[in-house]
Protein backbone atom coordinates (compact mmCIF):
# COMPACT_ATOMS: atom_id res chain seq x y z
CA UNK A 1 0.00 0.00 0.00
CA UNK A 2 1.40 3.39 -0.99
CA UNK A 3 1.93 6.03 1.66
CA UNK A 4 -0.67 8.75 1.85
CA UNK A 5 0.67 12.14 0.81
CA UNK A 6 -0.24 15.75 1.57
CA UNK A 7 1.49 18.59 -0.25
CA UNK A 8 4.04 16.12 -1.59
CA UNK A 9 5.06 14.87 1.87
CA UNK A 10 4.16 11.48 3.34
CA UNK A 11 1.71 11.56 6.24
CA UNK A 12 2.86 10.15 9.57
CA UNK A 13 1.26 6.97 10.87
CA UNK A 14 -0.22 7.36 14.34
CA UNK A 15 1.22 4.56 16.52
CA UNK A 16 -0.96 1.89 18.14
CA UNK A 17 -2.31 2.96 21.51
CA UNK A 18 -1.84 6.64 20.80
CA UNK A 19 -4.47 8.88 22.42
CA UNK A 20 -5.01 10.43 18.99
CA UNK A 21 -5.73 7.05 17.39
CA UNK A 22 -8.17 6.20 20.15
CA UNK A 23 -10.01 9.52 19.71
CA UNK A 24 -10.17 9.07 15.94
CA UNK A 25 -11.63 5.60 16.34
CA UNK A 26 -14.20 6.76 18.88
CA UNK A 27 -15.32 9.61 16.64
CA UNK A 28 -15.57 7.31 13.63
CA UNK A 29 -17.71 4.86 15.62
CA UNK A 30 -20.01 7.66 16.81
CA UNK A 31 -20.60 8.82 13.24
CA UNK A 32 -21.46 5.35 11.86
CA UNK A 33 -25.06 4.54 11.11
CA UNK A 34 -26.65 1.44 12.68
CA UNK A 35 -25.82 -0.83 9.72
CA UNK A 36 -22.18 0.29 9.69
CA UNK A 37 -21.88 -0.27 13.45
CA UNK A 38 -23.35 -3.75 13.16
CA UNK A 39 -20.93 -4.68 10.36
CA UNK A 40 -18.00 -3.21 12.31
CA UNK A 41 -18.84 -5.08 15.50
CA UNK A 42 -19.32 -8.31 13.55
CA UNK A 43 -15.85 -7.84 12.07
CA UNK A 44 -14.33 -7.06 15.49
CA UNK A 45 -15.75 -10.19 17.05
CA UNK A 46 -15.94 -12.73 14.24
CA UNK A 47 -14.10 -11.60 11.12
CA UNK A 48 -11.30 -13.60 9.50
CA UNK A 49 -8.77 -11.12 10.87
CA UNK A 50 -10.82 -10.09 13.91
CA UNK A 51 -8.91 -7.87 16.37
CA UNK A 52 -10.84 -9.38 19.30
CA UNK A 53 -9.64 -12.86 18.33
CA UNK A 54 -6.01 -11.72 18.00
CA UNK A 55 -6.17 -9.96 21.38
CA UNK A 56 -7.69 -13.01 23.08
CA UNK A 57 -5.01 -15.23 21.54
CA UNK A 58 -2.26 -12.87 22.68
CA UNK A 59 -3.62 -12.77 26.23
CA UNK A 60 -3.92 -16.55 26.54
CA UNK A 61 -0.40 -17.12 25.20
CA UNK A 62 1.39 -14.53 27.37
CA UNK A 63 3.08 -15.90 30.48
CA UNK A 64 1.57 -14.71 33.76
C-alpha positions in Angstrom: 0.0 0.0 0.0 1.4 3.4 -1.0 1.9 6.0 1.7 -0.7 8.8 1.9 0.7 12.1 0.8 -0.2 15.7 1.6 1.5 18.6 -0.3 4.0 16.1 -1.6 5.1 14.9 1.9 4.2 11.5 3.3 1.7 11.6 6.2 2.9 10.1 9.6 1.3 7.0 10.9 -0.2 7.4 14.3 1.2 4.6 16.5 -1.0 1.9 18.1 -2.3 3.0 21.5 -1.8 6.6 20.8 -4.5 8.9 22.4 -5.0 10.4 19.0 -5.7 7.1 17.4 -8.2 6.2 20.2 -10.0 9.5 19.7 -10.2 9.1 15.9 -11.6 5.6 16.3 -14.2 6.8 18.9 -15.3 9.6 16.6 -15.6 7.3 13.6 -17.7 4.9 15.6 -20.0 7.7 16.8 -20.6 8.8 13.2 -21.5 5.4 11.9 -25.1 4.5 11.1 -26.7 1.4 12.7 -25.8 -0.8 9.7 -22.2 0.3 9.7 -21.9 -0.3 13.5 -23.4 -3.7 13.2 -20.9 -4.7 10.4 -18.0 -3.2 12.3 -18.8 -5.1 15.5 -19.3 -8.3 13.5 -15.9 -7.8 12.1 -14.3 -7.1 15.5 -15.8 -10.2 17.1 -15.9 -12.7 14.2 -14.1 -11.6 11.1 -11.3 -13.6 9.5 -8.8 -11.1 10.9 -10.8 -10.1 13.9 -8.9 -7.9 16.4 -10.8 -9.4 19.3 -9.6 -12.9 18.3 -6.0 -11.7 18.0 -6.2 -10.0 21.4 -7.7 -13.0 23.1 -5.0 -15.2 21.5 -2.3 -12.9 22.7 -3.6 -12.8 26.2 -3.9 -16.5 26.5 -0.4 -17.1 25.2 1.4 -14.5 27.4 3.1 -15.9 30.5 1.6 -14.7 33.8 
